[in-house]
Amino acid sequence: MSRADLIEQLLRLLAWLPLPLLHAVGALAGTMAALIPNDARHIARVNTELCFSNWPPRRKRALVRCSLRESAKALFELGPLWYRPPRQLLRLIREVEGGEILDAAIASGRGVLIIAPHLGSWELLQVWVAKRTSLHALYRVPRQANLEDLIRRARGRSGARFWPARSAGIRALYRALRAGAAIGILPDQQPPGEGVFAPFFGVPAKTMTLFSKLAARSHAPMVMGWAERLAHGRGYRLHWCAVDEAVRDPDPLQAAAALNRAIEAVIRQRPCQYQWSYRRFSRRPGGEPNPYKIHRSQGGWVAMK
């Protein structure tokens, strides 16, 4: 049995378990991750130190602990989100705030550009959107080729179309947008190719230009959405808001800065549910050193070597 087959069988097993139990197990796993030295904890600590350097130590440590718990919940909830019927998943959504903003964007007939940060349950968000309109999105091709088919099949059950983050996939997004479809972009990861360094929580971060290019070349309305994970496995609350038109700025740096400001604003609503364990700042401008390599654990936190 391949690794992809083993992962799929495990996720299918998790899909049978109730969400409160999965989130409880995830919370326990995340708590253990906060206590034991590991890469995720180190990355989250460095990110927190960079982005919230003015916070008191107790508050920074609390953010790392709760973010690791939420990240573990996201891992354990993949089973139901990938293998339960979409109609069952939609019943987990208890409330939708700002849904009329997305509805108006869809009704415009000009296509929709959706920003979906790595905040809360982005896997559930795409299921809800795909049941309302045609949805297209990119995915980063996994390093292990045998996992690609698993990811595409699991995510595609919602009816959304997923394209590899390559030139052909980007061309497919442009075609879908011209046809009036919704385009979903997760814009808060470092692009492997072109990008600009724009402030993200006050720290220069390599930021994609794809979303701004799509926005500048179209009249499609722009919205941002995220799925808040409710406490004790009670389900989810969706949030929608409009996006500042400055994201269409023809200057790539200005557009990227506006994009990052928009993402920051929603992260500050529930900072624990953001993916702080991602190496957001590993690529540095002007030959600056990688912060994840120059920080080390010290006194229960991180400090420069």
Rosetta blueprint (number, residue, H / E / L):
1 M L
2 S L
3 R H
4 A H
5 D H
6 L H
7 I H
8 E H
9 Q H
10 L H
11 L H
12 R H
13 L H
14 L H
15 A L
16 W L
17 L L
18 P L
19 L H
20 P H
21 L H
22 L H
23 H H
24 A H
25 V H
26 G H
27 A H
28 L H
29 A H
30 G H
31 T H
32 M H
33 A H
34 A H
35 L H
36 I L
37 P L
38 N L
39 D H
40 A H
41 R H
42 H H
43 I H
44 A H
45 R H
46 V H
47 N H
48 T H
49 E H
50 L H
51 C H
52 F L
53 S L
54 N L
55 W L
56 P L
57 P H
58 R H
59 R H
60 K H
61 R H
62 A H
63 L H
64 V H
65 R H
66 C H
67 S H
68 L H
69 R H
70 E H
71 S H
72 A H
73 K H
74 A H
75 L H
76 F H
77 E L
78 L H
79 G H
80 P H
81 L H
82 W H
83 Y H
84 R L
85 P L
86 P H
87 R H
88 Q H
89 L H
90 L H
91 R L
92 L L
93 I E
94 R E
95 E E
96 V E
97 E E
98 G L
99 G H
100 E H
101 I H
102 L H
103 D H
104 A H
105 A H
106 I H
107 A H
108 S L
109 G L
110 R L
111 G L
112 V E
113 L E
114 I E
115 I E
116 A L
117 P L
118 H L
119 L E
120 G E
121 S L
122 W H
123 E H
124 L H
125 L H
126 Q H
127 V H
128 W H
129 V H
130 A H
131 K L
132 R L
133 T L
134 S L
135 L E
136 H E
137 A E
138 L E
139 Y E
140 R L
141 V L
142 P L
143 R L
144 Q L
145 A H
146 N H
147 L H
148 E H
149 D H
150 L H
151 I H
152 R H
153 R H
154 A H
155 R H
156 G H
157 R L
158 S L
159 G L
160 A L
161 R E
162 F E
163 W E
164 P E
165 A L
166 R L
167 S H
168 A H
169 G H
170 I H
171 R H
172 A H
173 L H
174 Y H
175 R H
176 A H
177 L H
178 R H
179 A L
180 G L
181 A L
182 A E
183 I E
184 G E
185 I E
186 L L
187 P L
188 D L
189 Q L
190 Q L
191 P L
192 P L
193 G L
194 E L
195 G L
196 V E
197 F E
198 A E
199 P E
200 F E
201 F L
202 G L
203 V E
204 P E
205 A E
206 K E
207 T E
208 M L
209 T L
210 L H
211 F H
212 S H
213 K H
214 L H
215 A H
216 A H
217 R L
218 S L
219 H L
220 A L
221 P L
222 M E
223 V E
224 M E
225 G E
226 W E
227 A E
228 E E
229 R E
230 L L
231 A H
232 H H
233 G H
234 R L
235 G L
236 Y E
237 R E
238 L E
239 H E
240 W E
241 C E
242 A E
243 V L
244 D L
245 E H
246 A H
247 V H
248 R H
249 D L
250 P L
251 D L
252 P H
253 L H
254 Q H
255 A H
256 A H
257 A H
258 A H
259 L H
260 N H
261 R H
262 A H
263 I H
264 E H
265 A H
266 V H
267 I H
268 R L
269 Q L
270 R L
271 P H
272 C H
273 Q H
274 Y E
275 Q L
276 W L
277 S L
278 Y L
279 R L
280 R L
281 F L
282 S L
283 R L
284 R L
285 P H
286 G H
287 G H
288 E L
289 P L
290 N L
291 P H
292 Y H
293 K H
294 I H
295 H E
296 R E
297 S E
298 Q E
299 G L
300 G L
301 W E
302 V E
303 A E
304 M E
305 K L
